[in-house]
Amino acid sequence: MARIDASTQQRFTSRFGLLLSVIGIAVGTGNIWRFPRIAAQSGGSQGAGSFLIAWICFLFLWSIPLIIAEYALGRHNRSGVLSSVAKSAGKKFTWVGGFIGFVSTAIMFFYSVIVGWCIYYFLYMLTHSLPMTTKASMAIWNSYQSGGWPLLFHALAMGIGAWVIWKGVSSIEKINKFLIPSLVLIVLLSVVRALTLPGSWEGVKYLFTPQWSQLKEPRIWLEALTQNAWDTGAGWGLFMTYAAYMKKEHGIVKNAFTTGIGNNAISILAALMIFGTVFSVGQTELGMNRAQILDIMKTSGPASTGLTFIWMPQLFARMFLGHPLAVLFFLGLTFAGFSSLISMLELPTRIFIDAGWPRKSAILTIVSLSFALGIPSALNLNFLSNQDFVWGVGLMVSGALVAFAIIKQGATRTRKNILLPDKNDIQLGNWWDKVITYFIPLAALALLIWWFSMAAQTEKWYDPFQSFSFMTCIFQWAIILAILGYYNNTLAKKMVVSQTEVDIEDLT
């Protein structure tokens, strides 16, 4: 029987604390750093509204159903991803939980590097004047990248994350009670300032205007699904991990809807801020037309750095009260990054604890390995871009595997035995059973087949060492799946905690 760490018996003290923590999972740099860029890149000549329609569809047909599934698996099994999946789907499918957990952990390796960028830019904007030209802005970026700063700030991000999760869910809850309200306040202040700029509503109009013909393009739906998975954290295993610490009276369905809708609201606010600012300053200060402004937003630079780290400081420099707004922007970006990084660190830590490790030993091991495996991304932006691509697409597979675990357990059985008994929660209908059992697997399969067919037509698609080739995904996924498959039985023996262990809530 695996050793029980005392921290596994901790629970979130209130629904408010739980809600802020799970919103912290969902709200990250993907909302502020990634979402506006993807919306701009997916938009047509008339607007980006079609992308938003597809993105909202996947909120209700992909993200929220998967968040419900993760909550159900985690709270019922009171353990991390590997053990929860093994208990629900069967020991021979422990590798499924392993792949779900590895996708999130692989993202964490380079995500910590990005959080490091945010910390550096916050400190820089706090202590320096804003750059007025692209040359000056690029000089800041190149100076940071050319020295040892990326490694230092990668280590700093990992160190702060380790400190936050050191004592378990109690410290996670406390820090998120500060981070999330502060982040929301910063975003709201930034949006109000952006929308009062002359010409900003042209950006708003573009953001919400649909180009209906785009909805016929599979690419729009693929981008919308990938971004929604990035946005919400659905299918990452992160909600499953936090759900192990949920009290039984904390409603799963209510929390899932609140988390998903709240997260997407933050993304829309971030897009309003970015689109409003770029359109206003682009037109009034730089004399650009719409095509030129959109080119700035779409041409994101290496590792998606262009819009956020190259252009935004210049745009802030050209507006009234731009300097304090720039400081707030990068502080908010840092807070968003940390709220998600904390959950990414807790996921593999909980897996190690389920295997019998003491929490402190698990944290030190995870942080050391994660720092080491994040070094290539810190030193090489092409490597970081490759990892973002490989494991971003991998989220589709990961989401389908969460659905698979529920299917093996029985979607209707899960709803009736785990979700419906809570009379204080929203009473979930059988639509959820159908979405989990049929829609999510078929949607993942269809989009992956389409993506494979498109990727196979690109130059050197067969080269696993090309950053964005078809084969680089297959190659890296295959390595991880082969290792997990080989060690499946060993992992199952270590991870499946004895059913004689007692949930402290069952004694009260």
N, C-alpha and C positions, 0 to 999 in steps of 0.2 A: 504494500500500500504506500502511495506517495506521501511524503511528509507534508503536513498541513501548516502553512505559514499563517500567522495570526492576522496578517493584513487581508487575507482572503475573506475573513469574516466581517470586515468593515462594510458599512452601507452608507449611501448618500443620506445625509441627515434630513433633507427636505426635497420635495418635488422641485422647488425653485432652484436649489443647488444642483440637482440632477439635470434640470432643463438647461441651465446655463452651461454646464459641463458638456452636454451632448451637442448643444449649439456650437460650443467651442470646437468640437470635432468637425462639424460641418463648415463653419465659417473659418476660412484660412486665406492664404495668399491666392488660392484658386479663385476666390470671389473678386479680389481687388487687382491682382497681378495678371490673372489668366482670363477671366470672364470677359472684360471689355475688349481685349485683343481678339478673342475667338469670335465674339459678336461682330466685330468690325471685319474680320477676315471672311466670315460666313455671309455677310450682307451683300446685297446686289447693288445695282446703280440707284435703285429707288429707296432702299432701306434695309434694315436688319430684322424687321418684324417677323419674317417667315422663320428665321432661326429661333426667335423667342417663342413662337407657337410650338415648334417641335420640342424645344427645351422644356416648356411647361407641360406638354403631353407626357414627356418622359419623367417629370416629377411625380405624376400620379400613376403612371403605368410601370415605372421602374424603381425610382428611388424610394418613395414612401412604402410600397409593398416590401421592398428589401429591408428597409429600416425596421419595419414591423417584424419581419422574419428574424433579423439579427437580435432584436430585443427578446423575442420569444425564446430563441436558442440559448442566449446568454443567461437570461434570468432563470429559466427552468433548470439549466444544468449547473449553474453557479461555478462556471469555470471559463478558461480562455478558449481561443478559437479551435485549436487542435482537439482538445478534450470534448468541447461541446459538439463538434461535428462527429467525432468518433462515437459519442454516446447516442447521437440522433440518427446518423446514417449507418452506423456499424463500424466495428474496428477496422475492417478491411478498407474502409474509405478514410482512414486517418490522413492519408496523403492529400485529400481534398481540403481539409482544414489547413494542412501545411502550405498548400499553394496559395490559399486565400491570405494566410498570415505573411507569406513571403512577399507577395505583391506589395502589401502595405509597407513592409519593412524595407524593401528595395527602394520604394519611393522615399522613405525616410532618409536613406543614405544621402540623396542629393537635396532633399527638401531642407535639411539642416543647413546646407550650404546657402540656399536661397534666403533662409531666415537670417543667416550671417550677413548677407548683402543688405537686408532691411535694417539690421542693427547699425551697420556701418553708415548707411545713408542717413539714418536718423541722427546719429552723432555728428556727421559731417554738416548736415543742414542746420543743426543746432549751433555750430561753432564757426561756420563760414558763410560768406555771401553766396547768393545763388548764381549759377552760370547763366550768362545771357546768350551764348551761342552754342551751336552743336560742337564746335571745336573745344570750347571750354568744358562742356558737359562730358565729352568723350575723354578729355584729359583726366577728369575725376575718376571715371570708370577704368581707364587704362592704368592709372596710378595704383588703384586698388588691386587690379588683377595681376599687375606685374611684380608685386612684392609678395610677402608671406601673409598678407592680410586675409585672403580667403581661408587659409588653414586656421589662422588665429580665431577668426569669427565663427568658423565652423565648430571649432573646439568650444568656444564660448557658448554658442547655442546649445550644443550637446550638454555642456556642464550645467547650464541653468535648467534645462529640461530634466536632467537627472536629479537636481536638487528639489524640483517641484514634486516629482513622483516618489521621492525617497521614503515618505511615510505612508504612501498609499493613497486611497481615494479621499481621505480626509484633507490632505494637502492639495490634491487636485481640485476638490470642490472649492476650497478657500481661494485659490488663485484665480479660478474662473469666475468667481463672484466679483472679482476686481476687473479682470481682463475684458469680459464680454460687455458689461455696461459701459466701460470706458471706450471700447471700440465702437459701440453703437453711437455714443455721443459724438465721437470724433467724426464718424461717417456722416451723421446728420448735419453737423456744423459745416463740413466740407461740401455737402450737397447744396445746402442753403446758399453758401457763398458762390458756388459754381453756377447755380441757376439765376443768380442776380447779375451775372456778367452779361454785357451786351452781345447778342448773337448766340447765346448758349442754347436757346430753344430750337435753333436749327439742328443742333446735335440731338436734342430730345426727339424732334420730329423724325429724323433719320432713324434713330434707334427703334422707334415703334411703328414705322411704316412697313407693312409687309409687301414683298414682291412674290405674289402667289405662285408664279411659275416655279419658284425655287423648291416648293414642297414636293415637286416631282423628282427631285434629285436625291439619290441615296446619301450623297456626301453631307447634305444638311442634317439628315437624321443621325448619321454617324457622329458628326461633330456635336450635335445636341445631346446625344446619349453620353458620349465621353465626357463632355463638359458637366452634365448633370451629375454623373458619377463623381467627377472631381469636386464639384460644388458641395454636394451633400455628404460625401464619404460613404454612400450606400454601396454595399458589397465589398468594403475594405476589411470587414471584421472588427472595426473600431467600436461600433455600437454594441456588437456582441460582447466585447471585452468590458465595456462600461456597464452593460446590463447585468453582469455577474454581481454588481454591487447595488442593484436596484432593490428597493423594498417592494413587497408584494402589492402594497396599496398605490404605488406609482403606476398609473395607467400606461400600458404599452402603446395602445393605438393613439390616445390623445397626444402622448409625447412624440410619436412618430410624425403625426401631421404637423404639430407645432414646430418640430425641428426642421422638417423639409420646407414648409412654407416660410418660416422665419429665415432660413438660410437663403432661399431664393429672393426674398425681399432685400436682404443685404446685398446680394449680387446686383439687383436692379438699381439700388441706391448707388453702388460703386460705379455702375455703368453711366448713370445720370451725371455723376461727378466728373468722370473721365470724358465722356462725350461732350458734356456742356463746356468743360474747360478747354478741350482741344479745339472745338468748333469756334468758340468765342475768340480765343487768342489767335488762332490760325487766321480767322477772317479779319479781325479788327486790328491786330498788331503786326501780323506777318503778310497780310494781303493775299492769302491763299484762297483758291476755290475749293469746292467740295471734293473733287477728285484728288487734289494735292493733300488735303487734310486726311482723307481716308487712306492715302498712300502711307502717310506717317503712322497711322494706327495699325495698318496691316503689315508694314515692314518692321517687324519686331526686333530685328537684330539677333546676334548670337544668344541662344538660350532664352529667347523672348525678353531680352533686356531693354530693347529700344524704347518702347512706349513709356514704361514705368521709370526706368533708371536714367534714360538719356533725354527724353523729351519733357517729361513732367516737371523736372526742376527748372528747365528753361521757360516753360509756360507759367509756372508760379512766379518766376522772376518778373514777368511782364504784367502782373495784375496787382491792384491795390490790396495790401495786407497779404501778399503772396508768400512772404518769408515765413510768418507764423503758420500759414496754411500748409506750406511744404513740410514744416516740422511736424505738424499734426498728421499729415498724410503718411509720412514714413513711420511715425510712432504707431498709428493705427495698423499699418502694414506689418509692423513688428509684432504687435499684440495678436493680430490675426494669425501670423505664422506660429507663434508660440502656443496658442490655444490648440492648434492641430498637432504640432510637434509633440506636445505632452501626451496626447492620446496614442500617437504612433510609437512612442517609447514604451507606454504602458502595455501595448499589445504583446510584443515579444517578451517583455518582462513577466507578464502573467503566464505565458506559455512555459517559461523556465520554472516559475513558481509551481505550476501544476505538475511539473516533472520532479518536484521535491527540493528545489533550490531555495535557500533563504532569500528574501526580497533584496537585501543589500548586495549579496553576491550576484544575484541575477542582474540588478541594475548596473553594477560595475562592469560585468561581462558584456552586456548589451551595448552600453555606451562606448566601451573600448572598441568592440568590433564595428559598431556603426561609424565611429569616427574614422577608423582605418579604411573601411570600405567606401566612405564618402570622400576620401582624399583624391581619387581620380577625377571626381566631379568638381572638386574645389580647384584643381590645377588645370583642368581642360574643359572648356565650355562645350566643345563638340561631344565629349563623353557625356556630360550632363544632359545635353539635348537628346542623345541616343537613349539614355535611361528614362527620360521623361516620355519619349515616344514608345519605347518597348513596354514599360509598365503602365503607361496611360491606356494603351490599347488592351493590356492585360486586365484592366479593371472590368472589361466586358466579360471576360472568362471568369474572373473572380465573382462577379455578380451572379452569373449563371450557376456557379458552384454553390453559392449560398442557397439559391432556389433548389438545387439538387438535394441538399441536406434536408430541406423541408419536405420535398417530394418523397424522399426515402422514409421519412418519419410519418408522412401523410399530412397534406395541407389541411384537409377538413378536420382530421384528428387534432392537429395542432391548434386550429382555431377553436374547436369545441372544448378541448381539455385545458388549454393554457390561456387563451384570450377571452373567451366568453364568460368563464366563471367570475371575472372581475366586473361586478355590477356597477361600479363607479366609473368604469371606462366606457368609451364608445363601443357599442355592440357591432362588431365587424360582420359584414355580410359575406355571402359565399362568392362574391366577385373576387375577393382576395385569393381564394383557393384557385380560381381559374387563371388569374394573372400569374400567380407563382408557378402553377403547374404547366401552363401552356404558353402564355404570352412571353414571359421573360426568356425561357430557353429558346423559343423560336425566333424572337427578336435578336438575341445574341448570335444565334447560328446564322440568320440571314445577313446581319450586318458584317459578321466576320467573313462569310463567303464573299460578299460584295467587296469588302476591303482586300481580301486575298487576291481576288480577280483583278482589281485595280493595281494593287502593289506589284503583282507579277508582270505587269506591262511596263514597269519602270526600268530604267537602265541599271544593269548590274543587280537585279532583284535577287539573284542567287548568291550574292556575296554577303556572308554574315558579318563582315567587318565594315560594311557601308552603314553610315549612321541611321538612314531611314529606309533601309531595304526591307523587303518582305522576309528575307531569310534571317535578318538579325533578330526579329521577334521569335521566329520559330526556333532558332538555335538556342537562344537564352532560355525560353520557356522549356524547351526539351531537356536542357541540362538540369534545371530545378526539378522537373517532373520525374526524371530518371533517378535522381538522388532520393527524392521523397518516396518513390515507388520501391526502391531497393530497401530503404530503411522503414517501410510502413509498419511492419510487425513490431519492430523495436520501439518505434514511436508510440504505437498503440499501447504497448505494455507500460510505458512510462507515463503516458498522458491520461489514460482513462482511469480517473480516480475512483476508488472503491465506492460502491453505492452505500456502504455502511456509514460513510461520513454524513454528519448531520448538519443541516442548515439551521443556524441558530434561530431563525424566524419560526421554524417548525416547533420550537420548544416554548414559544410564547403565546 
